Amino acid sequence: MNNISLDSDFILSKYFELLDNKIKNILFRNEKDILTYDILDTEKTKINKLIVLKEKQRQMKIGEIWQEVLGNYNGYINLKIGHESGLDIICHSKKIVIELKNRTNTDNASSKKSNFNKLLNFKKHNPDYRCIYANINDNTEKKTLKGSIKKIIYDGFEIEHHIGYMFLNFILENDTELIINFVKKTIDKYT
């Protein structure tokens, strides 16, 4: 197996070591279990609310894991929270910037507009960059596996919308399946 990608400084085995540690830290992070009060709560509704809270926290951790997976891959940088652009991932060598979401239904209409505006603002100041709004998962397995890449003209500028495997293959190239399998096994190891 060739562990060296096109960038001679990128070594897949080192990337996997880094990811293992980052995934472990994300999954082991403490979670809150304090529910918001509702005057109509019953013991049954409290149990259901706790299940919903735990699932929401799990989804947020999965989104954070994807940002680490993609933002540490071969020249890509995880911008984390608080970057001046408000975006998630950048690759200066390939001139790509990404706003990343785990699912196509993660953003409501106003959040999606806000995220497109962040991409638009970046594009206006960096016209040579490809600005991508990306969703890892579509609403069905079939759509996710097929994936899609669409170019959208937003306020006169081109923004790309990538979904599913087409996006993952775009970023992870020939390492896509290997990395997905590694991440799945690592999540299983720590949960």
C-alpha positions in Angstrom: 0.0 0.0 0.0 1.3 3.4 -0.9 1.1 5.7 2.1 2.4 8.8 0.4 0.1 10.9 -1.6 1.1 13.5 -4.2 2.2 16.0 -1.5 5.5 14.5 -0.4 5.0 15.9 3.2 1.6 14.0 3.5 1.9 10.5 5.0 -1.3 8.6 5.3 -0.2 6.5 8.3 0.6 9.8 10.2 -2.8 11.2 9.1 -4.5 8.1 10.6 -2.6 8.5 13.9 -3.7 12.1 14.1 -7.3 11.2 13.2 -7.4 8.4 15.8 -6.4 10.9 18.5 -8.8 13.6 17.3 -11.8 11.2 17.0 -11.1 9.8 20.5 -11.0 13.3 22.0 -14.2 14.3 20.3 -16.1 11.1 21.3 -14.8 11.1 24.9 -15.7 14.8 25.5 -18.2 15.2 28.3 -21.8 15.8 27.2 -24.5 17.8 29.0 -27.6 15.9 30.2 -29.5 18.8 31.7 -32.9 19.1 30.0 -34.7 22.4 29.4 -37.7 22.6 31.7 -41.3 22.4 30.4 -44.3 22.6 32.7 -45.9 19.7 30.8 -42.9 17.4 31.2 -43.7 13.9 32.5 -41.2 11.1 33.3 -42.0 9.7 29.8 -41.3 13.0 28.0 -38.1 13.5 30.0 -36.8 10.2 28.8 -37.7 11.0 25.2 -36.1 14.5 25.5 -32.9 12.9 26.8 -32.8 10.5 23.9 -33.2 13.5 21.5 -30.5 15.5 23.3 -28.0 12.6 23.1 -28.7 12.1 19.4 -28.2 15.8 18.7 -24.9 15.7 20.6 -23.9 12.6 18.6 -24.7 14.3 15.3 -22.7 17.4 16.3 -19.7 15.2 17.1 -20.0 13.4 13.8 -20.0 16.7 12.0 -16.9 17.8 14.0 -15.2 14.5 13.1 -15.9 15.1 9.4 -14.3 18.5 9.7 -11.2 16.9 11.2 -11.1 14.2 8.6 -11.3 16.6 5.7 -9.5 19.5 7.3 -6.4 17.5 8.0 -6.1 15.7 4.7 -3.2 16.4 2.3 -2.9 20.2 2.3 -6.4 21.0 3.7 -6.6 23.1 6.9 -9.4 22.8 9.5 -10.3 26.5 10.2 -12.1 25.5 13.4 -14.4 27.9 15.2 -13.6 31.6 15.2 -11.8 32.0 11.8 -12.4 35.4 10.3 -14.1 33.9 7.2 -16.5 31.9 9.4 -15.8 29.0 7.0 -14.7 25.4 7.9 -11.9 24.2 5.7 -9.3 25.8 3.3 -6.6 24.5 1.0 -4.3 27.2 -0.2 -2.3 25.0 -2.6 -5.5 24.0 -4.5 -7.3 27.3 -3.8 -10.4 25.8 -2.3 -12.5 26.9 0.7 -15.4 24.9 2.1 -18.4 25.4 4.3 -19.1 21.8 5.5 -22.4 20.3 6.7 -23.0 16.6 7.6 -26.5 16.4 6.0 -28.5 18.3 3.4 -31.1 19.2 6.0 -28.6 20.5 8.6 -29.1 24.2 7.5 -32.5 25.8 7.6 -33.2 28.4 4.9 -31.8 31.3 6.8 -28.7 29.4 8.0 -28.0 28.2 4.4 -28.3 31.8 3.1 -25.9 33.0 5.8 -23.4 30.3 4.9 -23.7 31.1 1.2 -23.1 34.8 2.1 -19.9 33.8 3.9 -18.8 31.9 0.8 -19.8 34.9 -1.4 -17.8 37.3 0.8 -14.7 35.1 0.6 -15.1 34.8 -3.2 -15.3 38.5 -3.6 -12.0 39.0 -1.7 -10.4 35.8 -3.2 -11.8 35.4 -6.8 -9.2 32.7 -7.7 -10.6 30.3 -5.0 -13.3 27.7 -5.6 -15.9 28.3 -2.9 -17.8 25.1 -2.0 -20.9 24.5 0.1 -20.6 20.8 0.9 -22.9 18.2 2.4 -21.4 14.8 3.3 -24.8 13.0 3.3 -28.0 13.5 1.3 -31.4 12.4 2.5 -31.1 8.9 1.1 -28.3 6.3 0.8 -28.8 6.2 -3.0 -28.5 10.0 -3.4 -25.4 10.0 -1.0 -23.6 7.3 -2.9 -24.4 8.9 -6.3 -23.5 12.4 -5.0 -23.6 15.6 -7.1 -21.7 18.7 -7.9 -23.6 21.8 -9.1 -22.4 25.3 -9.9 -24.6 28.0 -8.6 -24.5 31.7 -9.5 -25.1 33.5 -6.3 -25.3 37.2 -6.4 -23.2 37.2 -9.6 -20.5 34.8 -8.3 -20.0 31.1 -8.8 -20.4 29.0 -5.7 -20.3 25.2 -5.9 -22.6 22.8 -4.1 -21.1 19.3 -3.6 -23.0 16.4 -2.0 -22.1 12.9 -1.0 -19.4 10.6 -2.5 -18.7 13.1 -5.4 -17.6 15.6 -2.7 -15.6 13.0 -0.7 -13.8 11.7 -3.8 -13.1 15.3 -4.8 -11.2 15.9 -1.6 -9.9 12.5 -0.6 -9.3 11.3 -4.1 -8.0 7.7 -4.2 -8.0 7.4 -0.4 -11.8 7.9 0.0 -12.8 4.3 0.8 -9.7 3.7 3.0 -10.4 6.8 5.0 -14.1 6.1 5.4 -13.4 2.6 6.6 -10.8 3.9 9.0 -13.1 6.5 10.5 -16.0 4.0 10.9 -13.7 1.5 12.7 -12.2 4.3 14.9 -15.7 5.6 15.9 -16.7 2.0 16.7 -13.5 1.6 18.8 -14.3 4.5 21.0 -18.1 4.1 21.4 
